[in-house]
Amino acid sequence: MHIISRKALKQFWKRHLDSMKPLSRWFRIMEKNDFVSFNDLRDTFPTADKVGDLIVFNVGGNKYRLIVSIHFNRSKVYIRHVLTHPEYDKGAWKK
């Protein structure tokens, strides 16, 4: 999968240093796979959830949320938000 862009992850882990390892792991797994569907993705990431057109990943032991848009037909992943769990719960990302 082609991930757009890693910059959002780097900016987040500069503020939350303990997120670097789990976000890097997520990035490596996504980059090395070509998921063809959401069900295929869930084989690797069983806690991933669909929320509307977006996919939400629990990262770092449920401490962080990574929200992406995936175009399976083009093998593209667009990072929309990287949030702490409390930021995610506020729901502002849905707007």
trRosetta pair geometry for C-beta under 8 A, 3 or more apart (Angstrom, degrees):
i j d omega theta_ij theta_ji phi_ij phi_ji
1 30 5.0 -64 60 167 129 81
1 31 6.3 -102 62 -103 75 28
1 33 6.3 2 -9 81 100 67
1 34 6.2 156 -53 -106 67 49
1 35 6.5 -3 -60 19 125 88
1 70 7.6 -39 -146 -139 139 105
1 75 5.1 -147 -116 -177 56 79
1 76 7.0 157 -168 -97 83 11
1 77 5.1 50 157 -17 126 113
2 75 5.9 80 7 121 86 89
2 76 5.3 -27 68 -108 97 64
2 77 6.9 178 84 23 44 76
3 6 6.3 77 106 -59 116 77
3 27 6.4 -125 51 -142 172 82
3 30 5.8 78 -67 112 126 128
3 31 6.2 -69 -5 -79 119 84
3 77 4.6 -21 -109 70 69 112
3 79 6.9 45 -178 -34 94 102
4 76 6.6 0 1 -169 115 97
4 77 6.8 167 24 85 68 55
4 78 5.2 -20 71 -108 102 65
4 79 6.9 -153 94 12 49 80
5 8 6.1 115 72 -4 74 91
5 79 6.6 -100 39 32 42 116
6 9 5.3 -52 -165 36 56 115
6 10 6.2 56 141 -22 79 103
6 27 6.3 62 -115 -136 101 142
7 10 5.6 -56 -148 37 34 112
7 11 6.3 35 156 -21 67 105
8 11 5.9 -52 -147 35 30 111
8 12 6.5 29 154 -19 62 107
8 79 4.5 -168 60 109 146 137
8 82 5.8 150 148 -7 99 119
9 12 5.8 -60 -153 36 31 111
9 13 6.3 16 158 -9 68 109
9 23 4.8 167 -159 161 112 131
9 24 7.6 137 155 -70 137 54
9 27 6.3 -38 -54 -64 177 129
9 79 6.8 -112 -43 -123 85 167
9 82 6.3 136 -101 -70 52 157
10 13 6.2 -61 -141 42 29 100
10 14 6.5 39 156 -29 63 102
11 14 5.9 -50 -155 23 30 116
11 15 7.4 17 152 -6 60 104
11 82 8.0 144 75 51 87 133
12 15 6.1 -69 -164 41 36 102
12 16 6.1 -25 160 35 75 106
12 19 6.1 -66 129 99 102 148
12 23 6.9 152 82 -87 122 166
12 64 7.9 102 161 -152 135 140
12 82 4.0 -63 -73 105 159 139
13 16 6.0 -74 -123 72 40 71
13 17 6.4 74 177 -118 76 29
13 19 4.7 -139 -103 83 82 94
13 20 4.0 106 -169 -79 141 73
13 23 5.8 -139 -58 41 123 143
14 17 7.7 14 -149 -78 18 67
16 19 4.3 45 108 -1 109 120
16 64 7.1 143 118 -85 157 129
16 84 7.0 167 -85 -78 152 99
17 20 6.1 -25 -172 -13 49 114
18 21 7.4 -41 -174 23 48 100
18 60 6.7 101 127 -148 92 134
18 63 7.6 -21 107 102 118 159
19 22 6.1 -70 -158 52 52 99
19 23 5.2 42 153 -19 86 118
19 59 6.9 59 -149 124 94 119
19 60 5.4 -67 -114 -58 69 148
19 63 7.5 -139 -88 97 90 115
19 64 5.4 71 -118 -44 120 158
19 82 7.7 117 162 170 151 122
20 23 6.2 -67 -141 44 21 104
20 24 6.0 21 163 -20 63 113
21 24 5.9 -57 -143 37 25 110
21 25 6.4 27 157 -21 61 107
21 60 8.0 108 71 -101 83 91
22 25 5.5 -51 -146 34 34 115
22 26 6.4 38 154 -21 65 102
22 59 4.8 143 132 179 124 88
22 60 4.1 -163 32 -70 158 70
22 61 7.7 -127 -79 -6 154 67
22 64 7.2 154 87 43 134 126
23 26 5.6 -48 -148 34 35 114
23 27 6.4 39 151 -22 64 105
23 59 6.1 50 -77 180 69 147
23 60 7.6 -14 -38 -45 76 106
23 64 7.5 -42 -64 97 101 155
23 66 7.1 144 -117 -78 90 135
23 82 7.2 27 -115 -140 135 137
24 27 5.5 -52 -149 35 33 115
24 28 6.4 33 154 -19 66 104
25 28 5.9 -54 -149 35 30 110
25 29 6.4 27 155 -16 64 107
26 29 6.0 -60 -150 38 29 109
26 30 6.2 24 157 -16 66 111
26 57 6.4 110 -136 140 140 158
26 59 6.0 -48 -42 -113 144 118
26 66 6.5 134 146 21 168 168
27 30 6.0 -60 -146 40 27 108
27 31 6.0 26 158 -21 65 113
28 31 5.8 -57 -141 37 26 112
28 32 6.3 13 164 -11 63 114
29 32 6.3 -69 -149 41 24 102
29 33 6.4 -1 163 -2 63 119
29 44 6.4 164 170 167 126 133
29 45 7.9 128 120 -57 144 103
30 33 6.4 -78 -145 45 25 97
30 77 5.9 -24 175 -5 135 166
33 44 6.7 -81 -70 -46 175 166
34 75 5.4 -36 -136 -116 92 122
35 40 4.6 161 -158 104 81 112
35 41 4.4 49 -160 -72 154 80
35 44 7.4 -110 -87 21 119 129
35 70 7.3 -14 78 179 124 145
35 72 6.2 -82 107 -124 82 98
36 40 5.0 81 47 -4 73 163
36 72 5.7 85 -174 178 29 118
37 40 4.6 105 52 3 74 102
37 41 7.0 -130 100 -4 44 87
37 72 5.8 60 -86 -153 35 166
38 41 5.4 -52 -151 35 36 116
38 42 6.4 37 151 -22 67 104
38 48 7.7 -150 -164 112 84 124
38 50 6.2 -3 -146 -62 151 121
38 55 7.0 -169 -123 -97 101 126
38 70 7.8 141 -86 72 76 133
38 72 7.5 -101 -41 -54 59 140
39 42 5.6 -52 -148 33 33 113
39 43 7.2 48 149 -31 60 92
40 43 5.9 -41 -164 12 36 116
40 44 7.9 16 147 1 59 99
40 72 8.0 115 47 -138 125 132
41 44 6.3 -70 -168 44 40 99
41 45 5.8 -27 159 42 80 105
41 48 5.9 -57 130 65 111 161
41 55 7.2 -27 126 -153 159 157
41 70 7.3 98 -74 90 154 175
42 45 6.2 -76 -117 75 35 65
42 46 5.6 67 -178 -113 77 44
42 48 5.7 -131 -95 53 72 106
43 46 7.6 19 -134 -72 11 77
45 48 4.1 61 116 -29 114 114
45 57 6.1 -49 -174 -122 144 103
47 57 7.3 89 93 -151 91 55
47 58 4.8 -49 126 28 136 118
48 55 5.6 5 -179 -179 111 107
48 56 6.9 157 -158 77 60 47
48 57 5.4 -22 -104 -94 85 71
48 58 8.0 -141 -80 10 42 74
49 55 7.1 158 80 -156 38 59
49 56 4.9 -17 62 57 92 100
50 54 7.3 146 -157 82 55 43
50 55 5.9 -35 -99 -100 59 69
50 56 7.8 169 -96 15 10 82
51 54 5.2 -24 69 71 85 95
51 55 7.6 150 22 -104 74 19
51 56 5.4 39 -1 -18 120 119
51 67 7.7 -51 50 -132 126 109
51 94 7.7 -91 148 -105 126 100
52 94 7.8 125 -5 -143 140 90
53 69 6.4 17 130 -126 96 99
54 67 5.4 11 170 -174 133 96
54 68 6.7 148 -161 75 84 31
54 69 5.7 -62 -109 -81 72 70
54 80 6.3 -66 -126 26 127 153
55 67 7.4 159 80 -152 43 52
55 68 5.4 -26 63 67 92 84
55 69 7.4 142 15 -102 83 24
55 70 5.7 2 8 1 135 113
56 65 5.7 -20 -164 -165 101 106
56 66 7.3 145 -158 75 50 48
56 67 5.3 -15 -102 -100 74 77
56 88 7.8 105 -150 -150 129 132
57 65 7.1 145 73 -159 52 52
57 66 4.3 -15 58 60 107 101
57 67 7.8 -161 21 -71 72 33
57 68 7.2 21 -6 7 109 109
58 62 4.8 -14 -171 -100 123 62
58 64 7.7 128 -167 76 46 53
58 65 6.7 -30 -103 -102 48 66
59 63 7.3 -69 95 61 62 73
59 64 4.3 -41 74 79 98 103
59 65 6.9 165 20 -95 92 14
59 66 5.1 62 -23 -15 133 110
60 63 4.2 -64 107 49 109 108
60 64 4.7 57 32 15 122 105
62 85 6.6 43 151 -85 70 135
63 84 7.0 -45 158 -149 72 74
63 85 5.9 -101 -167 -22 31 113
64 82 6.8 2 178 -177 119 81
64 83 6.7 157 -161 85 71 43
64 84 6.0 -59 -107 -114 68 41
64 85 6.7 -100 -84 -42 21 72
65 81 7.4 8 107 108 96 103
65 82 7.6 171 88 -154 54 39
65 83 4.8 -13 60 65 98 95
65 84 7.6 34 16 120 84 10
65 85 6.4 113 -25 -96 99 51
65 87 7.7 -146 39 77 112 91
65 88 4.0 73 18 -80 150 146
66 79 7.1 -56 -170 -136 95 97
66 81 7.6 175 -154 92 35 60
66 82 5.5 -3 -110 -111 72 76
66 83 8.0 -179 -77 26 31 67
67 79 7.8 99 80 -164 53 58
67 80 4.8 -63 110 69 95 105
67 81 4.2 16 47 52 117 94
67 82 7.6 -153 24 -70 73 36
67 83 7.1 23 -5 6 110 109
67 88 7.9 157 -43 -117 118 104
67 93 6.1 131 20 162 166 144
68 77 5.3 -6 180 -173 138 93
68 78 6.2 149 -164 76 78 48
68 79 5.4 -43 -103 -103 91 46
68 80 6.0 168 -109 6 28 88
69 77 7.5 154 79 -159 48 47
69 78 4.4 -10 58 59 97 107
69 80 5.8 83 -17 -44 92 118
70 76 7.3 165 -153 90 50 53
70 77 5.2 -12 -105 -107 80 75
70 78 7.6 -164 -75 23 35 70
71 74 4.4 4 117 40 117 106
71 75 7.6 -36 92 25 78 17
71 76 4.5 9 50 57 107 98
71 77 7.9 -151 26 -71 67 34
71 78 7.7 48 -8 -9 97 103
72 75 7.3 27 -164 -75 34 43
79 82 6.8 -2 -180 -43 118 97
80 93 7.4 107 127 -172 109 110
81 93 4.7 -32 -46 -134 172 131
83 87 3.9 -136 -168 91 106 119
83 88 4.5 140 103 -58 133 81
83 93 6.4 -96 -44 -50 149 143
84 87 4.7 95 51 6 77 104
84 88 7.0 -139 92 -7 40 88
85 88 5.6 -54 -149 35 33 115
85 89 6.4 35 154 -23 65 106
86 89 5.6 -53 -146 33 33 114
86 90 6.9 43 154 -29 62 97
87 90 5.9 -48 -161 19 34 115
87 92 7.7 -64 -178 38 75 107
87 93 7.7 75 142 -33 90 115
88 91 7.7 45 162 -65 41 41
88 93 6.8 -28 -125 13 57 137
91 94 5.2 -24 -177 8 80 120
92 95 6.1 -42 -172 13 53 114
